[in-house]
């Protein structure tokens, strides 16, 4: 008899990872978060150059 945690899981369900939260979304991908870092400013510049309607969340 094996422990349940030690048995192989064959049918792992996927697709329930995204649990939306406005606060997390804006803190990670928002305009102020982009402005704070060098890489974020590069993203903003790239999107401005492409004339994107929305730069960030």
SULRA-V853305 format. One record per backbone hydrogen bond with DSSP energy under -0.5 kcal/mol. NH is the residue of the N-H (numbers start at 1). CO is the residue of the C=O. Records with the same first field share a line. If there is no record, write none. Layout:
BEGIN
NH: CO, CO
END
This chain:
BEGIN
6: 3
7: 3, 4
10: 8
12: 10
19: 17
20: 18
25: 21
26: 22
27: 23
28: 24
29: 25
30: 26
34: 30
35: 31
36: 32
37: 33, 34
41: 37
42: 38
43: 39
44: 40
45: 41
46: 42
47: 43
48: 44
49: 45
50: 46
51: 48
52: 47
55: 53
57: 29
END
